[in-house]
Amino acid sequence: MSNDAVQPSDADPRAEKFIVDAGLLTSEQLEGLAEEYCTRYHGLNDTESPLAERERVLGAVRRKELVVWFDPVENTASLGAPSGNGVF
């Protein structure tokens, strides 16, 4: 009798989110990601003008406090902390 147990397969690494060098994006793309970030994190908490944070968010991208994450499963990009845990 063979002891060839079927091993569960690991997650497909092609489905993992990864960091994209912000220098590869156009300024318009980065501004769009910053606006999305501002409205996602500041748009629902009684902030009168969530987009007022846009320049601060873009500065955080330049300082690499925020990075561009790409999700190949969803085919979307978003800004987040380098550790992948969200808000800076």
C-alpha angles and dihedrals in degrees: 000000000000122000094209099140115187109248117217110249120245120242114282106262089212087068094057121106114246139189119257120205104252088216089071092063127080120246089250091055092049092048090051091051090048091051091049090049092050094049093044095052102026106023098081102042102077094270107154094211113018092176090064085082093059096099091048090051092049089050089053089053091052090050090046091240085124123035136192112257120197121203109202093191094056093029090227137126127212141165121255145144115294089246089057096242100119129239123052 
